[in-house]
Amino acid sequence: METEHRVSTLELFFDLVFVFTITQLTVLLADDLTLRGAGQVVLIFTVLFWMYGGYAHLTNQVPPDRTVRRILLMLAMGAFLVCALAVPTAFGAGGIAFGLGYVFVVLVHSALYTQAHGFGVLWFALPNMLCALSVLAAGFFDGPPAWGLWMLALLIQFAVPQLVQRVAASGAEPAEAEPVAAVTTVSDQLGGMSSGHLVERHGLLLIIVFGESVIAIGIGTGSLPLSVGIAGGAFLALAVASALWWMYFVRDEGRAEEVFAETPPENRFKLAMLAYYYAFLPMLLGIAAFAAGVKKTIGHLGEHLHTGPALALAGGVAVYLAGDLAFRAVLGIGPARFRAAALVLVLATVPVGTGASGLWQLVALVVVLLGTLAAEVRWTPGCTATPTGSG
């Protein structure tokens, strides 16, 4: 029977520091609602979230229950904080500071993992360090060379670990008379993870990121007097965030924990990568984009929106839904048709924002999302499940 392993308060503290990077990315995107700004946000967050996932898996297997581990984890928090502070200028003057912080994040992660797996961590620690050094090198350049080094970091993240696993597995074929007792692949090393801890940790992260969308409402209003229109717009923005919360926490989180619990331990690492890295990336980025749109819209609700803010509002929700659909597909949670239709419909609200006003676009988004949830309850058995875990 699997040992109960819950998320510690130190891990939650770690997540609060990490989510500051998303706050900074929201600010960066709100200040530069262009393809260039969006590209920077995607690159920075994809690189950062890779190591967040590394720490989530780390504490799943190496709980911070000793003084040395706690201190090292706090040092990693400090390194993530440096990265977060450097986010607005990561493609400029702050690139070196960001890279140094990221190198330290990787070093602490590798050091902590040796307590569980010894020098077997080199199979994934070395690619992580190569990625960090690529990001650090990008800080010494501007323009295309910097972008190229950031892309190289992503290539290392996505390609090298898969290649290393295949090489390790193919090179470790034992002779018939010489059985190999050692673990041979990264998946073998990281397979025995606690399903309850994994699902709870990422659910708590998602809750904190939703809090970012609420903070964006307050930042967007600034020193403006609280009028009926602003109060109504704030309520609508919160309604959108609440609908997105409902889509994950009321049913999907509980089903995810069931699926992971039923999955053999040796297969959980691959499933976790698909569900809580590749699928979770667009979900988290979608919330950040929506928050940036709210920040730019909430003080101008009665006005025609520019294309950038209107795209951020609708595109953020659409990207979240795309990630949610991928998450459901990976774990075999259905149905998909209502949320796929909602993805198309929320993108259709962009002309509402540019042609009418931001207020009416928020109304349209709320109508689409609530209609989707109502349709699922009406035509899909089991969609009335109650929240579980961190929900």
URPEZI-V344921 format. One record per pair of residues at least 6 apart in sequence whose C-alpha atoms are under 6 Angstrom apart, sorted by the first residue. I is the first residue (numbers start at 1). J is the second residue. Records with the same first field share a line. If there is no record, write none. Layout:
I: J  J
This chain:
5: 197
6: 197
7: 197
14: 77
21: 84
25: 41
26: 288  292
28: 88
29: 37
30: 292
33: 308
64: 70
76: 105
79: 101  105
82: 101
83: 98  101
86: 94  98
95: 139
96: 136  139
99: 135  136
102: 132
103: 132
110: 125
131: 153  156
134: 149  153
135: 150
138: 146  149
165: 185  186
168: 184  185
169: 184  185
174: 180
187: 269
188: 266
191: 265  266  268  269
192: 265
195: 260  261
199: 257
200: 390
203: 390
204: 390
213: 291
216: 291  295
220: 295  298
221: 299
240: 366
249: 387  391
250: 386  387
251: 385
254: 388
275: 327
279: 323  326  327
282: 319  320  323
283: 320  323
286: 316  317  319  320
287: 316
289: 312  316
290: 312  313  316
293: 309  312  313
301: 358  359
302: 357
303: 357
304: 354  356  357
305: 353  354  358
306: 354
310: 350  353
314: 346  347
318: 343
338: 372
349: 361
352: 361
353: 361
377: 383
